[in-house]
Amino acid sequence: MQTLTLIVPCFNEEAVIPTSWARMKKVMDELKGYDSSIIFVNDGSSDGTGPILTEIAATDPRVTVLHFSRNFGHQPAVTAGLHECDSDFAIIIDADLQDPPELIPDMLQKQREEQANVVYCVREDRKGESFIKVLTSKLFYRLLNGLSEVNFPLDTGDFRLIDRRIIEEFKRFREKGKYIRGIISWVGFKQVPLNYKRDARFAGQTKYPFRKMLHFAGTAMLYFSKKPLKIAMSLGFFAVIIGLIYAIWIVLGKIFGFTNAATGWSSIILLVIFFGGVQLLTVGVLGQYIGIIFDEMKDRPEYIIKKTDKS
């Protein structure tokens, strides 16, 4: 019998955990041919999520709960679950029920039919999300594909099934600022899509406000592409060309009398602003990459597990 583990990161999800657990449990009970289990990762929740998960683990031997010492973030929580996983298959799914647990049998069937290493779920519809969030998400994935050396599936999240080979390869990655869906795409092997309609949150508030989404997007781009550096270099080259052309124009104007430097202050100000902007942009991009190198060199752990609950 093959083994399956659900990886469920949780942060302040007390309003949804009981329902989420009940639906996952029902799906696992009905699965045939799989010995299934769940790893909940309590990402430093400040509400009642921790005690609820501890109670669930005490009543069900299939449940393991990893409690972080503080809030480390969604990606470290998923990473911890995958590091703990030793099953044939793992499914990454959030606790908020936007990604329906009832889709799990279809994911397993798709994997069997295609003999795939990864089944990633593609969102056909995203209920309960604003037009702006949907639009920016679509633009982000297309921009990321344009900048990255690796093609990522469009309109996907972390909701996916991965097999043992992918799990073992993932455990070899040592970078701290992980963009997990990007890493899984980078690994390769056979990866197939499964379309689905994403539900609205069952309860509670989103844990990805605009600020976190922006930080997440920045991590994804900087860790998977060197093109921002090339763009900054190209802008610098372009600025130098403009400066040279303008200098030649000024010199020739002085010689032939078709310019008046005293009255050209507006163009000078515009050039100063342009060159200054290019320099600041270039320094900013370099600073981001240097910051990533600094974080990696410190080699701090991605997360700290305070305790583990298991029957």
Secondary structure, DSSP 8 states (H G I E B T S, - for coil): -EEEEEEEEESS-TTTHHHHHHHHHHHHHH-SSEEEEEEEEE-S-SSSHHHHHHHHHHH-TTEEEEEESS---HHHHHHHHHHH--SSEEEE--TTSSS-GGGHHHHHHHHHHHT-SEEEEEEEEETT--HHHHHHHHHHHHHHHHHSSS---TTEEEEEEEEHHHHHHHTT---SS--HHHHHHHH-S-EEEEEEEE---SSS--S--HHHHHHHHHHHHHHH-SHHHHHHHHHHHHHHHHHHHHHHHHHHHHHHT---GGG-HHHHHHHHHHHHHHHHHHHHHHHHHHHHHHHHHHT--S--EEEEEE-
